[in-house]
């Protein structure tokens, strides 16, 4: 899993049939200690209703497909939680 911040939304009127009805977000991975941006942005399916500016945790790969309960869905990243508090020692 990775920690990220939602920085935008995606509107796509045409998309794969398995993605119809899915909320799609733009996320920026974060360094968990500093919360500074780390690496490039990603596009992720939002399974929890996160909003722009919120910190989230994200699964990628086969875990992302399982999170949307569809192994045939063309998804590489899924938001599976909204972070209320983050403490790193």
PLY file of the C-alpha trace (Angstrom):
ply
format ascii 1.0
element vertex 89
property float x
property float y
property float z
element edge 88
property int vertex1
property int vertex2
end_header
0.00 0.00 0.00
1.01 3.59 -0.49
0.00 6.83 1.19
-1.15 9.59 -1.12
-3.12 12.82 -1.31
-6.08 13.26 -3.66
-5.20 16.24 -5.85
-7.89 16.11 -8.51
-10.71 14.27 -10.19
-11.10 12.69 -13.61
-14.23 12.99 -15.74
-14.33 10.49 -18.60
-17.53 10.20 -20.59
-16.12 7.22 -22.49
-14.34 4.46 -20.61
-14.10 0.70 -20.27
-17.49 -0.80 -19.41
-16.19 -2.13 -16.08
-15.36 1.44 -15.02
-18.82 2.90 -15.67
-20.10 4.43 -12.44
-16.66 4.50 -10.82
-15.27 7.67 -9.26
-11.77 8.30 -10.61
-9.25 10.47 -8.76
-5.78 11.88 -9.41
-3.46 11.11 -6.49
0.03 12.21 -5.47
2.04 9.61 -3.52
3.54 11.01 -0.31
6.58 10.26 1.80
4.97 8.86 4.98
7.42 10.64 7.29
7.35 14.13 5.77
4.16 14.02 3.68
6.15 15.61 0.86
5.24 14.54 -2.70
7.12 11.43 -3.79
7.27 10.39 -7.44
4.74 11.11 -10.16
0.99 11.35 -9.96
-1.32 8.37 -10.46
-4.92 7.84 -11.46
-6.92 5.63 -9.08
-10.44 4.28 -8.69
-11.99 5.65 -5.49
-13.72 2.87 -3.54
-14.37 4.98 -0.42
-15.58 8.42 -1.53
-12.45 10.47 -0.79
-12.36 14.17 -1.59
-9.71 16.45 -3.03
-7.10 17.30 -0.38
-7.64 14.17 1.70
-4.86 11.75 2.56
-5.64 8.21 1.48
-4.11 4.77 1.29
-3.98 3.01 -2.02
-3.41 -0.53 -3.25
-1.91 -1.29 -6.64
-1.78 -4.23 -9.04
-3.92 -7.31 -8.38
-4.92 -5.89 -4.98
-6.46 -2.91 -6.77
-8.65 -5.20 -8.86
-9.68 -7.23 -5.82
-10.62 -4.02 -4.00
-13.22 -3.27 -6.68
-14.28 -6.94 -6.62
-13.55 -7.45 -10.32
-10.43 -9.36 -11.39
-11.18 -8.46 -15.02
-11.34 -4.72 -14.39
-8.51 -2.72 -16.01
-7.45 -1.02 -12.77
-3.91 -0.49 -11.49
-4.63 1.59 -8.37
-7.60 1.78 -5.98
-8.16 4.10 -3.02
-9.26 1.85 -0.15
-9.14 4.17 2.86
-9.15 7.76 4.06
-6.46 8.61 6.62
-7.71 10.46 9.70
-4.39 10.50 11.54
-0.86 9.43 10.62
1.90 8.93 13.20
5.33 7.82 12.03
8.07 7.35 14.63
0 1
1 2
2 3
3 4
4 5
5 6
6 7
7 8
8 9
9 10
10 11
11 12
12 13
13 14
14 15
15 16
16 17
17 18
18 19
19 20
20 21
21 22
22 23
23 24
24 25
25 26
26 27
27 28
28 29
29 30
30 31
31 32
32 33
33 34
34 35
35 36
36 37
37 38
38 39
39 40
40 41
41 42
42 43
43 44
44 45
45 46
46 47
47 48
48 49
49 50
50 51
51 52
52 53
53 54
54 55
55 56
56 57
57 58
58 59
59 60
60 61
61 62
62 63
63 64
64 65
65 66
66 67
67 68
68 69
69 70
70 71
71 72
72 73
73 74
74 75
75 76
76 77
77 78
78 79
79 80
80 81
81 82
82 83
83 84
84 85
85 86
86 87
87 88
